[in-house]
Amino acid sequence: MPFYEKGSVRIHYQDVGSGYPLLVIPGGGLNATMSFLTGAAPFNPMTGFTDEYRCIAADLRNAKDGQSSGPLETERPWDAFTDDQLGLMDHLGIDKFVVIGFCIGGPMIWNLIRRAPERIVAAVLAQPSGSRPDNRDFFFENNMKGWGPEMLARRPDVTPAMVERFLTRMYRTDPDFVFTVSRDFVRACQTPVLVLPDDIPAHPYAVAMETAMLAPRAEVSLFPWKEPAERIPLVERQVRSFLRAHRAG
């Protein structure tokens, strides 16, 4: 699989299928890689949607088992990831596209819409991450225990203070809702979104449903949709229908 390079950033990506461009953001938190799509994902757009879409996915910058790398931008972590995603699409000559994101891909999609609303034609948020009112520090503490020490072991240029600052900016600076945008932003958002809610500590059902209720052009799947497994093809058909209805061209 090829690499996209810009300055000190190197992004490992996959580009498969043909048709309308579809950016696929894997789940897995700060260790999100393309392998998530063939393992932990409830369905894999990189194989299931290539008959209709040009599907593009990438390892997240600095993910443990991925091949993407770059600076740890402690003051703008969410925007650094968005830079990588938009930069990759620029590199591939793609202007407008649709996007589906799993888990951490939920907040990332809202940031993509905030940064480039004219480019995001429609978005699917699958089992999106969000901030639980009863446990605001869930992501900060988990990453300080797991991702942080792993990052320090791999990167001698990264210090414990940098890790703590990075995670503070990600998860404590705006600890409410979806981390990257406000409720007012979602309420005013004119991008069509389809929400596939989950209900585990990292993917709170209440937050997913609140975004669906607030966004004026939102739709929502049935719930639960991952179990029994026979429901997953039904939701895949809904994703296809949603994207087909909203994509341009």
TATAPE-V230798 format. One record per backbone hydrogen bond with DSSP energy under -1.0 kcal/mol. NH is the residue of the N-H (numbers start at 1). CO is the residue of the C=O. E is the energy in kcal/mol with one decimal. If there is no record, write none. Layout:
{{NH:CO:E} {NH:CO:E}}
This chain:
{{4:11:-2.7} {6:9:-2.4} {9:6:-2.2} {10:69:-3.0} {11:4:-3.3} {13:2:-2.2} {14:57:-2.8} {16:55:-2.6} {18:50:-1.4} {20:52:-1.3} {22:54:-3.0} {23:98:-2.8} {24:56:-3.3} {25:100:-2.9} {31:28:-1.5} {32:29:-1.5} {36:33:-1.6} {37:34:-1.2} {41:36:-2.5} {47:44:-1.6} {48:44:-2.9} {49:45:-1.9} {52:49:-1.5} {53:49:-1.8} {54:20:-1.8} {55:16:-2.9} {56:22:-2.7} {57:14:-2.0} {59:12:-2.2} {60:32:-2.6} {62:68:-1.4} {63:60:-2.1} {66:63:-1.3} {69:10:-2.9} {73:71:-1.1} {74:72:-1.5} {76:73:-1.0} {80:76:-2.1} {81:77:-1.7} {82:78:-2.0} {83:79:-2.7} {84:80:-1.8} {85:81:-2.1} {86:82:-2.9} {87:83:-2.8} {88:84:-2.2} {89:85:-1.9} {90:86:-2.4} {91:87:-2.6} {92:88:-1.8} {93:90:-1.7} {94:89:-2.9} {97:119:-2.7} {98:21:-2.3} {99:122:-1.8} {100:23:-2.5} {101:124:-2.4} {102:25:-2.4} {103:126:-1.9} {105:102:-3.1} {106:103:-2.4} {108:104:-1.7} {109:105:-2.3} {110:106:-1.9} {111:107:-1.9} {112:108:-2.4} {113:109:-2.7} {114:110:-2.1} {115:111:-2.6} {116:112:-3.2} {119:116:-1.8} {120:116:-1.2} {121:97:-2.5} {123:192:-2.1} {124:99:-2.4} {125:194:-2.8} {126:101:-2.7} {127:196:-3.2} {129:103:-2.2} {131:177:-3.1} {135:132:-1.8} {138:135:-1.6} {141:137:-2.9} {142:138:-2.0} {143:139:-2.3} {144:140:-2.1} {145:141:-1.5} {146:142:-2.1} {148:143:-3.6} {150:146:-1.6} {151:147:-2.4} {152:148:-2.4} {153:149:-1.9} {154:150:-1.4} {155:151:-2.3} {158:155:-1.7} {163:159:-2.0} {164:160:-2.4} {165:161:-2.2} {166:162:-2.7} {167:163:-2.5} {168:164:-2.1} {169:165:-2.6} {170:166:-1.8} {171:167:-2.8} {172:168:-2.3} {173:168:-1.8} {179:176:-1.7} {180:178:-1.6} {186:182:-2.0} {187:183:-2.7} {188:184:-1.4} {193:217:-1.4} {194:123:-2.4} {195:219:-2.5} {196:125:-3.1} {203:200:-1.2} {208:204:-1.9} {209:205:-2.7} {210:206:-1.8} {211:207:-2.2} {212:208:-1.8} {213:209:-2.2} {214:210:-2.2} {215:211:-2.7} {218:215:-1.5} {219:193:-2.3} {221:195:-2.2} {231:228:-2.4} {232:229:-1.3} {235:231:-1.8} {236:232:-2.5} {237:233:-2.1} {238:234:-1.7} {239:235:-2.6} {240:236:-2.4} {241:237:-2.6} {242:238:-2.7} {243:239:-2.6} {244:240:-2.6} {245:241:-1.9} {246:242:-1.2} {247:243:-2.2}}
